[in-house]
């Protein structure tokens, strides 16, 4: 497997919590897929899980190339999904999938009550 891109991002959970409080469903719908929203809203601390997914989207965008937001990739084109075992994976849709070609994204997420981080390897 040859790596073609790598990205990492760190997000303050308080920043995402403030966006959720200020913009609510509008922020959610613009940034996250229905599956991501359902998962995060079912968690005891939704902001922490939204922050981890936000970081993963940013990290994936960096792995794909920093200019992709300007090239038609939307937030919802990058989705954090979970396998049956609970392992997070990145699913690429639309322009993000076109940008990645045959490559797949490997992701690692971590979070505390204060910070969320994600690292994505495009291979």
C-alpha positions, 0 to 999 in steps of 0.5 A: 500500500502506497501512501498518497496523502496524510492529514491531521487535525485537532479541534477544541470541543468547546468550539464545536459545542458553541457552533451547535448551540448557536447554529443548531440543526443548520450547522449539523445539516451543512457539515455532517451526514444524516448517519453522523448526526444520528450517531452523535446525537445518540451519544451522552456527550454529542459535542465531543463526537461531533468534534472528532468527526469535524477533525476527521473531515479536516484531516481527510481534506488535508490528505486529499489536498488542501485546495479541495474545498475550493474544488467542489468538495462539500463537508458531507462528501467526507463521512465518518462511518463505523463498522459493526465492531465500532471501528471508524472508517472514512467514506468518500462521496461525490467530489471527494470520491472523484478527487481520491480516485481509487484510494481509500482513507484510513482514519484514527480518532481520539477525543477527551472532554476538551479536544478531539483529534483525527489522523487520515492516511490516503492510500 
